[in-house]
């Protein structure tokens, strides 16, 4: 049996496969593929990794967080460059998604409108709110850069919610608003 395993492994190495199958059980009794590099059962390797992960999960997560923090700027710049080079593709993909999932898009907008409705007190001057939205539209036309009306205190915050009132609205560029997401900026908190 050992000779057959070695033969299968040599064939897998020659053909460039990462795994091969012998039909024999491993010492733990698994009928699974084996890795070409070391001849180890894939199921055993996975189980060993899971055991290791359980014992060292906190340490492993700390290492990953540190690595992400260390390389964040480099990764962000790579993503921005890739996005600029493939901007048209992303637009087509987004447009395609919206056409195929128009119900989800409608539902998302309905939820947003309902949140705004509930966050608008009855005593607010809606004319003032409308003026801010018109000013945003004007700014879009004058600068040629897309702007959004943003809630300083988000109306759907995780721990607190703001109101849809003129003094809680500000005009930001679309990129700033999208990067801010659903958070209160440190200057405003």
C-alpha positions in Angstrom: 0.0 0.0 0.0 2.8 2.4 0.8 4.3 1.9 -2.7 0.9 2.8 -4.2 0.7 6.0 -2.1 4.2 7.0 -3.2 3.4 6.3 -6.8 0.2 8.5 -6.7 2.2 11.2 -4.9 4.9 11.2 -7.6 2.3 11.5 -10.3 0.6 14.4 -8.5 4.0 16.2 -8.2 4.8 15.7 -11.9 1.3 16.9 -13.0 1.5 19.9 -10.6 -1.5 18.9 -8.5 -1.6 20.2 -4.9 -3.6 17.1 -3.8 -3.9 13.5 -4.7 -6.2 10.6 -3.8 -5.0 7.1 -3.0 -8.1 5.3 -1.9 -6.4 4.1 1.3 -7.3 5.2 4.8 -5.0 7.5 6.8 -3.8 6.4 10.3 -6.8 8.2 11.8 -9.2 6.4 9.5 -10.0 9.1 7.0 -10.8 8.3 3.4 -9.7 11.7 2.1 -7.3 13.4 -0.3 -3.7 14.0 0.7 -1.4 16.9 0.2 1.3 16.4 -2.5 3.9 18.5 -0.5 4.0 16.2 2.6 1.6 13.3 1.9 -0.6 14.3 4.9 -4.3 13.6 5.0 -6.3 16.8 4.2 -8.9 16.1 6.9 -6.3 15.5 9.6 -4.5 18.7 8.6 -7.8 20.6 8.8 -8.6 19.1 12.2 -5.1 19.9 13.5 -5.5 23.5 12.3 -8.9 23.9 14.0 -7.5 22.5 17.3 -4.6 25.0 17.1 -7.0 27.8 16.3 -9.1 27.0 19.4 -6.1 27.1 21.7 -4.5 30.2 20.2 -7.5 32.2 18.8 -6.8 35.4 20.9 -3.1 35.3 20.0 -3.9 34.6 16.4 -6.4 37.5 16.2 -4.0 39.9 17.8 -1.3 39.0 15.3 -3.8 39.5 12.4 -4.9 42.9 13.8 -1.3 44.0 14.1 -0.5 42.9 10.6 -3.6 44.7 9.2 -2.7 47.9 11.1 0.9 47.7 9.9 -0.1 47.4 6.2 -3.3 49.4 6.2 -2.0 52.4 4.3 -0.3 50.3 1.7 -3.4 48.1 1.2 -5.7 51.2 1.0 -3.5 52.8 -1.6 -3.4 49.6 -3.7 -7.2 49.4 -3.4 -7.6 53.0 -4.6 -5.3 52.5 -7.5 -7.1 49.3 -8.5 -10.5 51.1 -8.2 -9.3 54.0 -10.4 -8.1 51.6 -13.1 -11.3 49.6 -13.0 -13.8 52.3 -12.2 -16.0 51.7 -15.2 -16.2 48.0 -14.4 -17.3 48.7 -10.9 -20.0 51.1 -12.2 -21.3 48.4 -14.6 -21.3 45.8 -11.9 -23.2 48.1 -9.5 -25.7 49.0 -12.2 -26.1 45.3 -13.1 -26.7 44.5 -9.5 -29.3 47.2 -9.1 -31.1 46.0 -12.2 -31.1 42.4 -11.0 -31.9 43.3 -7.4 -34.2 46.3 -7.8 -36.5 45.0 -5.1 -33.7 45.1 -2.5 -32.8 48.6 -3.7 -36.4 49.8 -3.3 -36.7 48.2 0.1 -33.4 49.9 1.2 -34.8 53.3 0.1 -38.1 52.7 1.8 -36.4 51.9 5.1 -34.2 55.0 4.7 -37.3 57.2 4.1 -39.1 55.7 7.1 -36.1 56.4 9.3 -36.0 60.0 8.2 -39.8 60.3 8.8 -39.5 59.0 12.3 -36.5 61.2 13.0 -38.3 64.3 11.9 -40.1 66.0 14.8 -43.5 67.6 14.0 -42.2 71.1 15.1 -39.3 71.2 12.6 -39.3 73.8 9.8 -39.3 71.6 6.7 -38.6 74.6 4.5 -35.1 75.0 6.2 -34.4 71.3 5.7 -35.4 71.6 2.0 -33.1 74.7 1.6 -30.1 72.6 2.8 -30.9 69.9 0.2 -31.2 72.5 -2.5 -27.9 74.1 -1.5 -26.3 70.7 -1.8 -27.7 70.2 -5.3 -26.4 73.7 -6.2 -22.9 72.8 -4.8 -22.9 69.7 -7.0 -23.5 71.7 -10.1 -21.1 74.6 -9.2 -18.1 72.4 -8.2 -18.7 69.4 -10.4 -18.0 67.2 -7.4 -20.8 65.1 -5.9 -21.9 66.2 -2.4 -24.3 64.6 0.1 -26.4 66.0 2.9 -25.1 64.3 6.0 -26.5 63.9 9.5 -23.9 65.1 12.0 -25.5 62.8 14.6 -26.6 59.7 12.5 -30.3 59.0 12.5 -29.6 55.2 12.7 -26.7 55.2 15.1 -25.7 52.0 17.1 -25.8 53.6 20.5 -27.6 56.9 19.9 -29.7 58.5 17.2 -30.0 62.1 16.0 -32.9 64.0 14.6 -33.6 65.1 11.0 -33.4 68.8 11.8 -31.5 71.7 10.1 -28.8 72.0 12.8 -28.1 68.3 12.5 -27.4 68.5 8.8 -24.2 69.3 7.0 -23.0 69.2 3.4 -20.1 66.8 2.7 -18.4 65.5 -0.4 -19.8 62.0 -1.3 -16.4 60.4 -0.6 -16.2 61.9 2.9 -19.8 61.0 3.7 -19.4 57.4 2.5 -16.2 57.0 4.5 -17.9 58.5 7.6 -20.7 55.9 7.2 -22.9 55.7 10.4 -20.5 57.2 12.8 -20.2 60.4 14.8 -16.9 62.1 13.9 -14.6 62.9 16.9 -15.0 66.6 16.4 -18.8 66.4 16.7 -19.1 63.9 19.6 
